[in-house]
């Protein structure tokens, strides 16, 4: 979510993935995919920058890299983060279907497996069309 300011100075959060368009005429208007319109005090360039930082933070969390733009506020092992961590739910436990959340790590490419092939059997050369061998 990004936090923007209405014209009456109240602040609210909006999901940037649901913004369809941004107009600046002269007020900045966020037009959502459902048709809702929000007039905000931030200039269009600043809203676009907030969206870019939001998406960069999501990617950095997904790859477990510290975000260079987000301030550190919560210690997590050998790094810091400002929000909840992304994880993958693996397996299930019992009838409830609740899985075990594990930390997301990029997949490691497995080494190629060499499967031996059957040895090739040499074939006899094709019979010659020359019929003058007996002379």
VEXDREN-2710 file (C-alpha; in Angstrom, 1 decimal):
% VEXDREN-2710
k/r/px/py/pz
1/UNK/0.0/0.0/0.0
2/UNK/1.1/3.6/-0.6
3/UNK/0.0/6.4/1.6
4/UNK/-1.4/9.6/-0.1
5/UNK/-3.1/12.7/1.2
6/UNK/-6.6/14.0/0.3
7/UNK/-7.2/17.7/-0.2
8/UNK/-8.5/18.1/3.4
9/UNK/-5.1/16.8/4.6
10/UNK/-6.4/13.4/5.7
11/UNK/-4.1/10.5/4.7
12/UNK/-5.2/7.1/3.4
13/UNK/-3.6/4.1/1.9
14/UNK/-4.3/2.8/-1.6
15/UNK/-3.3/-0.4/-3.3
16/UNK/-1.1/0.7/-6.2
17/UNK/-1.9/-2.5/-8.1
18/UNK/-5.5/-1.2/-8.4
19/UNK/-4.6/2.2/-9.9
20/UNK/-5.6/2.2/-13.6
21/UNK/-4.6/5.8/-14.4
22/UNK/-3.2/8.9/-12.8
23/UNK/-4.3/12.4/-14.1
24/UNK/-2.8/15.7/-13.2
25/UNK/-5.2/18.5/-14.2
26/UNK/-4.0/20.5/-12.0
27/UNK/-4.9/18.3/-9.0
28/UNK/-3.6/14.7/-9.1
29/UNK/-6.5/12.2/-9.6
30/UNK/-6.0/8.5/-9.0
31/UNK/-8.5/6.5/-11.1
32/UNK/-8.9/3.0/-9.8
33/UNK/-9.8/-0.1/-11.9
34/UNK/-13.3/-0.1/-10.3
35/UNK/-13.9/3.5/-11.5
36/UNK/-13.4/5.2/-8.1
37/UNK/-11.5/8.5/-8.2
38/UNK/-9.3/10.0/-5.5
39/UNK/-8.0/13.5/-5.6
40/UNK/-4.7/13.7/-3.8
41/UNK/-2.3/16.6/-3.0
42/UNK/0.9/14.7/-4.1
43/UNK/2.1/15.5/-7.7
44/UNK/1.8/12.7/-10.2
45/UNK/5.6/12.2/-10.3
46/UNK/5.7/11.7/-6.6
47/UNK/2.8/9.1/-6.7
48/UNK/4.7/7.3/-9.5
49/UNK/7.9/7.3/-7.4
50/UNK/5.9/5.9/-4.4
51/UNK/4.5/3.1/-6.6
52/UNK/8.0/2.3/-7.9
53/UNK/9.5/2.1/-4.4
54/UNK/6.5/-0.1/-3.2
55/UNK/7.1/-2.6/-6.0
56/UNK/10.9/-2.6/-5.5
57/UNK/10.3/-3.3/-1.8
58/UNK/8.0/-6.2/-2.7
59/UNK/10.6/-7.7/-5.0
60/UNK/13.4/-7.2/-2.5
61/UNK/11.3/-9.0/0.2
62/UNK/10.6/-11.9/-2.2
63/UNK/14.3/-12.4/-2.8
64/UNK/15.2/-11.9/0.8
65/UNK/17.4/-8.9/0.0
66/UNK/17.4/-5.8/2.3
67/UNK/15.5/-2.9/0.7
68/UNK/17.8/0.1/0.0
69/UNK/14.9/2.6/0.2
70/UNK/12.9/1.3/3.2
71/UNK/14.0/2.3/6.7
72/UNK/14.9/-0.6/9.0
73/UNK/12.5/-1.1/11.9
74/UNK/12.3/-4.8/12.7
75/UNK/15.2/-7.1/13.1
76/UNK/15.0/-10.4/11.2
77/UNK/18.0/-12.6/11.6
78/UNK/21.0/-10.9/9.9
79/UNK/18.9/-8.3/8.2
80/UNK/16.1/-5.8/8.8
81/UNK/12.7/-5.2/7.3
82/UNK/9.8/-2.8/7.7
83/UNK/7.0/-5.2/7.2
84/UNK/5.7/-8.8/7.0
85/UNK/7.8/-11.3/5.1
86/UNK/6.7/-13.3/2.1
87/UNK/6.8/-17.0/2.4
88/UNK/5.7/-20.2/0.7
89/UNK/3.2/-22.6/2.3
90/UNK/4.4/-26.1/1.8
91/UNK/2.5/-29.3/2.5
92/UNK/-0.4/-29.7/4.8
93/UNK/-1.0/-30.8/8.4
94/UNK/-4.1/-32.8/9.1
95/UNK/-7.7/-32.2/8.0
96/UNK/-7.5/-28.4/8.5
97/UNK/-5.1/-28.1/5.6
98/UNK/-2.9/-25.6/7.3
99/UNK/0.6/-25.7/5.8
100/UNK/4.0/-24.8/7.2
101/UNK/5.2/-21.4/6.1
102/UNK/8.8/-21.4/5.0
103/UNK/11.0/-18.5/4.0
104/UNK/11.1/-17.9/0.2
105/UNK/14.4/-18.6/-1.5
106/UNK/15.1/-18.6/-5.2
107/UNK/15.2/-22.0/-6.7
108/UNK/18.6/-23.6/-7.1
109/UNK/19.1/-25.2/-10.5
110/UNK/19.6/-29.0/-10.1
111/UNK/22.7/-30.4/-11.9
112/UNK/22.0/-32.1/-15.2
113/UNK/21.6/-35.8/-14.9
114/UNK/23.4/-37.8/-17.5
115/UNK/21.6/-40.9/-18.6
116/UNK/23.8/-43.4/-20.4
117/UNK/22.6/-44.5/-23.8
118/UNK/22.8/-48.0/-25.2
119/UNK/25.9/-48.7/-27.2
120/UNK/25.4/-48.5/-30.9
121/UNK/26.0/-51.6/-33.0
122/UNK/28.0/-51.0/-36.1
123/UNK/26.1/-52.0/-39.3
124/UNK/27.6/-53.8/-42.2
125/UNK/28.4/-51.6/-45.2
126/UNK/25.7/-51.6/-47.9
127/UNK/26.2/-54.1/-50.7
128/UNK/27.9/-52.7/-53.7
129/UNK/26.0/-52.3/-56.9
130/UNK/29.2/-53.3/-58.8
131/UNK/28.6/-56.8/-60.2
132/UNK/32.1/-57.1/-61.8
133/UNK/33.9/-58.4/-58.7
134/UNK/34.2/-62.0/-60.0
135/UNK/36.1/-61.2/-63.2
END
